[in-house]
Amino acid sequence: MILEIVSPERSLFKGEINSITLPGVDGSFQILNNHAPIVSLLQKGNVKINATNFHFNKDVVPFFTKIDEQNYSLPILSGTIEIKENKVIVLVD
């Protein structure tokens, strides 16, 4: 599935991923390939991304924490997520 993470200042990430775990207002939840369409609010926490290959622009690398070769984490204050047809869009603060 395709993930796009956007902040008010810039696009932070766009690429193909295996899964994403998000800090929802009612608790953490994970999205896998072919997930049903949803829109949800996010709270302060970490967005955890699992992908086979990561390609970051050099200016956004400091925002992400590398967990291992296939996992990165991004701390957020709040946000919104929409998933539809295997495309995940995350708007973060």
C-alpha positions as CSV (number, residue, x, y, z in Angstrom):
1,M,0.0,0.0,0.0
2,I,1.1,3.6,-0.5
3,L,1.7,5.9,2.5
4,E,1.9,9.7,2.4
5,I,2.7,11.7,5.5
6,V,2.3,15.5,5.3
7,S,2.8,18.2,7.9
8,P,1.9,21.9,7.6
9,E,5.5,22.6,6.6
10,R,6.3,19.8,4.2
11,S,5.8,16.4,2.8
12,L,7.6,14.0,5.2
13,F,7.3,10.7,3.4
14,K,5.7,9.1,0.4
15,G,6.3,5.4,-0.5
16,E,5.2,1.8,-0.4
17,I,4.8,0.2,3.0
18,N,3.9,-3.1,4.5
19,S,2.1,-1.7,7.6
20,I,1.6,1.3,9.8
21,T,0.8,1.6,13.5
22,L,-0.8,4.8,14.7
23,P,-1.7,6.5,18.0
24,G,-5.5,6.8,17.7
25,V,-7.5,8.9,20.1
26,D,-9.2,5.6,21.3
27,G,-5.9,3.6,21.3
28,S,-3.2,2.5,19.0
29,F,-4.2,0.7,15.8
30,Q,-2.5,-1.0,12.9
31,I,-3.3,-0.8,9.2
32,L,-2.3,-3.6,6.8
33,N,-2.7,-4.0,3.1
34,N,-6.4,-4.0,1.8
35,H,-7.7,-2.4,5.0
36,A,-11.3,-1.1,4.9
37,P,-11.7,2.6,4.3
38,I,-11.5,4.8,7.4
39,V,-11.0,8.3,8.6
40,S,-9.7,8.8,12.2
41,L,-8.2,11.3,14.5
42,L,-4.7,10.8,16.0
43,Q,-3.2,11.9,19.3
44,K,0.3,12.5,20.6
45,G,2.4,9.4,20.1
46,N,4.6,7.6,17.6
47,V,3.7,6.6,14.0
48,K,5.5,3.3,13.3
49,I,6.1,2.4,9.7
50,N,7.1,-1.0,8.4
51,A,8.5,-1.1,4.8
52,T,10.9,-3.2,2.8
53,N,12.7,0.0,1.5
54,F,12.8,3.5,2.8
55,H,13.7,6.5,0.7
56,F,13.7,9.8,2.6
57,N,14.6,13.3,1.4
58,K,17.7,14.4,3.4
59,D,15.8,17.4,4.9
60,V,13.3,15.1,6.7
61,V,15.6,12.4,8.0
62,P,16.0,14.1,11.5
63,F,12.2,13.7,12.1
64,F,12.4,9.9,11.9
65,T,13.9,7.4,14.3
66,K,15.3,4.2,12.8
67,I,14.2,1.1,14.8
68,D,15.8,-1.4,12.3
69,E,16.2,-1.9,8.6
70,Q,12.5,-2.2,8.0
71,N,11.0,-0.1,10.8
72,Y,11.0,3.7,11.4
73,S,9.1,5.8,14.0
74,L,7.8,9.4,13.7
75,P,6.7,11.3,16.8
76,I,3.6,13.4,16.4
77,L,1.5,15.7,18.5
78,S,-1.8,15.1,16.7
79,G,-3.2,14.4,13.3
80,T,-5.7,12.8,11.0
81,I,-5.6,9.6,8.9
82,E,-7.6,8.6,5.8
83,I,-7.2,5.2,4.1
84,K,-9.0,4.4,0.9
85,E,-8.1,1.9,-1.9
86,N,-4.7,1.0,-0.3
87,K,-3.6,4.6,-0.1
88,V,-3.0,6.0,3.4
89,I,-2.8,9.7,3.9
90,V,-1.6,11.0,7.3
91,L,-1.8,14.7,8.2
92,V,0.4,15.4,11.3
93,D,1.4,18.2,13.6
